[in-house]
């Protein structure tokens, strides 16, 4: 199985939130993991925001950044491109879609064009719904 990992899933796992137990086994299973530069940026911003708001210590933020860097090395990180921007501008099967979600779905669509069996790992209901509208398998099966 190959998997596109969206920000909500990895952040949930790294920040040990309620659904983390559903995410970790899925991250360990795939033969290929795809993500996007957007996911990397959103995660970094979440770590910085956590430190700024006092929910993460500087040491915790640093440890999360290091863990994320190791994880990104295992992933195919899709770059921003004109094709991704163009796809994000167009309608998705399930609207309305917020801008950052549209970018995730555009990255996912580009990767799915190359690998039709690619599944989406997301905990965000809007992203999950739109990905299902694209004909994708969405994991975990229940949130």
Secondary structure, 3 states (H helix, E strand, C coil): CEEEECHHHHHHHHCCCCCHHHHHHHHHHCCEEEEEHHHHHHHHHHHHHHHHHCCCCHHHHHHHHHHHHHHHHHCEEECCCHHHHHHHHCCCCCCCCCHHHHHHHHHHHHHHHHCCCCEEECCCHHHHHHHHHCCCCEECCCC
